[in-house]
Amino acid sequence: MPTTYGQFCPVAKAMELLDERWTVLVVRELMLGSRHFNAIRRGVPHMSPTLLSKRLRTLVKAGVVERWEDGNRVVYRLSEAGRELEPIIESLGVWGTRWIPELGDADLDPHLLMWDVHRRIDLAEVPDSRTVVRFRFPEVPGAPGTWWVVIDEGEVDLCDVDPGHDVLVTVRSSLRTMTLLWRGDLDWPTALRTGQLQLDGPAHAVRAVPRWLKLSTFAPVPRPGPERDTTLLTVRA
């Protein structure tokens, strides 16, 4: 049964819908562009398919999410009411980054991190030809330790198996370092200067990588200041 607070307060009424486990994260996924069930699942990998179906039905019934069929596929998107939640979710993310920065080992997930990274590629900055960026997390055992982001003709694919294309740049770091960088807790010059992250590839590509990879939607907005020192983007053979 959904939680009821027995209060007329609009905050209480809103939370009767939103404070069920996973609900806000489902809204987050729709806000970030996921439109199909399996795509939403990639953003909430620890959520069971049954519970995701239930939460989507609840959000559709509440008028927060719209559902329709596109051929053989079911498509979800935020309604007008759902879109009005976007600045609230963004503020929660920024607040969490600022005031709850601690990350335990259980919070680090290469699948979720790389799913987020691949959908925040700045296509305007990437070369027109097929571009492959490989990510390696040496301490992560097995397949989840290596990922390929393939950018081709305006499309971005995430592969956990070698797609067989030439790799332009390899990003090497610990999973924690890449997560901190993605969240905006660590900046590129510091990660490179301290050796926490290495970029392997031709000089022109290595220098461009920080422009290709946008940060999390919830990362703090950098303050105006001097341009970043690109000489720190060292090239490795």
C-alpha positions in Angstrom: 0.0 0.0 0.0 1.3 3.5 -0.8 2.3 5.7 2.1 -0.3 8.1 3.2 0.4 10.9 5.7 -3.1 12.1 6.3 -2.2 15.7 5.8 -3.5 18.4 3.4 0.0 19.9 3.1 1.0 19.8 -0.6 4.5 18.5 0.3 2.9 15.6 2.1 0.6 14.9 -0.9 3.6 15.0 -3.3 5.6 12.7 -1.2 2.8 10.1 -1.1 3.6 9.6 -4.7 7.4 10.3 -4.8 8.8 8.7 -1.7 8.2 5.1 -2.7 11.6 3.3 -3.2 13.1 3.9 -6.7 10.3 6.3 -7.9 12.5 9.4 -8.0 15.2 7.5 -9.8 12.8 6.3 -12.4 11.8 10.0 -13.0 15.5 10.8 -13.1 16.0 8.3 -15.9 13.1 9.6 -17.9 14.5 13.1 -17.4 17.9 12.1 -18.7 16.4 10.7 -21.9 15.5 7.1 -21.4 12.4 6.2 -23.3 12.2 2.4 -23.3 11.8 -0.1 -20.5 15.3 -1.7 -21.0 17.0 1.7 -21.2 15.4 2.8 -18.0 16.6 -0.5 -16.4 20.2 0.3 -17.4 20.0 3.4 -15.3 18.5 1.5 -12.2 20.4 -1.8 -12.5 19.6 -3.0 -9.0 15.8 -2.5 -9.5 13.9 -5.6 -10.4 11.9 -5.6 -13.7 8.7 -6.4 -11.8 9.1 -3.4 -9.5 10.1 -1.1 -12.4 6.9 -2.1 -14.2 4.9 -1.3 -11.0 6.5 2.1 -10.5 5.9 3.0 -14.2 2.2 2.0 -13.9 1.9 4.2 -10.8 3.5 7.2 -12.5 1.4 6.8 -15.6 -1.8 6.6 -13.5 -0.7 9.7 -11.5 -0.2 11.6 -14.8 3.5 12.1 -14.3 4.5 9.8 -17.1 2.9 9.2 -20.5 2.9 5.8 -22.1 2.2 4.9 -25.8 3.0 2.2 -28.3 5.4 2.9 -31.2 5.0 -0.2 -33.4 6.1 -3.1 -31.3 7.8 -1.0 -28.7 6.4 0.8 -25.7 7.6 4.3 -25.2 7.6 6.4 -21.9 8.2 10.1 -21.5 7.5 12.7 -18.8 4.2 14.5 -19.0 3.9 18.2 -18.4 3.6 17.4 -14.6 6.7 15.2 -14.9 8.7 17.8 -16.6 7.9 20.2 -13.8 9.8 17.8 -11.5 13.0 18.3 -13.5 14.4 21.3 -11.7 13.5 19.6 -8.4 15.5 16.5 -9.3 18.4 18.6 -10.6 18.5 20.5 -7.3 18.5 17.2 -5.3 21.4 16.0 -7.4 23.4 19.2 -6.9 22.6 19.2 -3.2 23.7 15.6 -2.8 27.0 16.2 -4.6 27.7 19.2 -2.3 26.5 17.9 1.1 26.7 14.1 0.8 29.9 13.6 -1.1 31.1 10.4 0.5 31.1 7.3 -1.8 31.4 3.8 -0.3 32.7 0.9 -2.3 29.1 -0.3 -2.7 28.2 3.0 -4.5 30.7 2.3 -7.3 29.1 0.6 -10.3 30.9 0.4 -13.7 27.7 -0.5 -15.5 25.8 2.6 -14.2 28.8 4.9 -14.6 29.5 4.0 -18.2 25.8 4.1 -19.1 25.7 7.7 -17.7 29.0 8.6 -19.5 27.9 7.3 -22.9 24.7 9.5 -22.9 26.6 12.7 -22.1 28.9 12.8 -25.1 29.2 16.2 -26.7 28.7 15.3 -30.3 29.6 18.8 -31.5 33.1 18.2 -30.2 33.7 14.7 -31.5 35.3 14.1 -34.9 33.0 13.4 -37.8 34.5 10.0 -38.4 33.9 7.0 -36.2 35.5 7.6 -32.8 36.1 4.9 -30.3 37.1 5.6 -26.7 38.1 2.7 -24.5 37.8 2.9 -20.7 39.8 0.6 -18.5 39.4 0.1 -14.7 42.3 -2.1 -13.8 41.0 -3.1 -10.4 37.6 -4.2 -11.7 37.8 -8.0 -12.5 36.4 -9.5 -15.6 34.4 -7.9 -18.4 33.1 -4.9 -16.4 36.7 -3.6 -16.2 36.8 -2.6 -19.9 34.2 -0.6 -21.9 34.1 0.9 -25.4 32.1 4.0 -26.3 31.6 4.1 -30.1 30.5 7.4 -31.6 29.5 7.2 -35.3 27.2 9.4 -37.4 25.7 11.1 -34.5 24.9 7.9 -32.6 26.6 6.7 -29.4 26.8 3.1 -28.5 28.1 1.5 -25.3 29.8 -1.9 -25.6 31.1 -4.2 -22.9 32.6 -6.5 -25.6 35.2 -5.3 -28.0 33.3 -4.0 -31.1 36.3 -4.6 -33.3 36.9 -1.0 -34.3 40.2 0.9 -33.9 40.5 2.6 -30.6 41.4 6.3 -30.8 41.9 7.0 -27.1 42.1 4.8 -24.0 41.1 6.2 -20.6 42.8 4.4 -17.7 41.8 5.1 -14.1 40.3 3.4 -11.0 36.5 3.2 -11.0 36.5 5.6 -8.0 38.6 8.2 -9.9 36.3 8.1 -13.0 33.2 8.3 -10.8 34.6 11.3 -8.9 35.5 13.0 -12.2 32.1 12.3 -13.7 30.4 13.7 -10.6 32.5 16.9 -10.7 34.3 16.1 -7.4 37.6 15.8 -9.3 38.8 17.9 -12.3 40.7 16.6 -15.3 44.0 18.6 -14.7 44.2 17.3 -11.1 43.4 13.7 -12.1 46.1 13.8 -14.8 48.7 15.7 -12.8 48.5 13.3 -9.9 48.5 10.2 -12.1 45.1 9.1 -11.0 44.0 9.0 -14.7 46.0 8.4 -17.9 45.0 9.1 -21.5 46.6 7.0 -24.2 46.4 8.1 -27.8 47.5 10.7 -30.4 48.1 14.2 -29.0 45.2 15.9 -30.8 42.7 13.3 -29.5 44.1 13.2 -26.0 43.8 17.0 -25.7 40.2 16.9 -26.9 38.9 14.1 -24.6 37.8 16.4 -21.8 35.7 18.3 -24.3 34.1 15.1 -25.6 33.0 13.8 -22.2 30.5 16.1 -20.5 30.1 15.7 -16.8 27.0 14.5 -14.9 23.9 16.6 -15.2 24.2 17.1 -11.5 27.9 18.1 -11.4 28.6 21.6 -10.0 28.8 24.3 -12.7 32.5 25.3 -13.0 33.2 28.9 -11.9 34.5 31.3 -14.5 38.2 31.5 -14.5 41.4 30.9 -16.6 41.2 28.2 -19.3 42.3 24.8 -18.3 45.9 24.0 -18.8 45.9 21.5 -21.7 49.6 20.8 -21.3 48.6 18.5 -18.4 46.9 16.2 -20.9 49.9 13.9 -21.4 50.2 11.6 -24.3 51.3 8.0 -23.8 52.4 5.7 -26.6 
